[in-house]
């Protein structure tokens, strides 16, 4: 699958707002990587950094797929 170049970078960050409580957040920036705005964030905190990272990566991949242009369907012979 070929995905076109994204013009608005998305950054995945993991934060620990309370000891042992980790949340992910997707930030969308302008084309220069400045002026970050929250695009999506975790509904519930995770118990570990790794779990929050995995959940954030799934959300990031979902967002990339959502933004990808529709692929033409192969025609059957």
Number of C-alpha atoms within 10 A of each C-alpha: 5 7 12 9 8 11 11 14 15 22 16 17 15 17 14 16 10 9 7 11 15 21 24 26 24 22 19 19 18 13 12 9 13 11 10 14 13 12 14 16 18 16 9 11 19 19 14 13 18 12 15 24 20 13 17 22 17 12 19 19 11 12 15 14 12 10 12 15 11 9 9 6 6 6 5 4 3
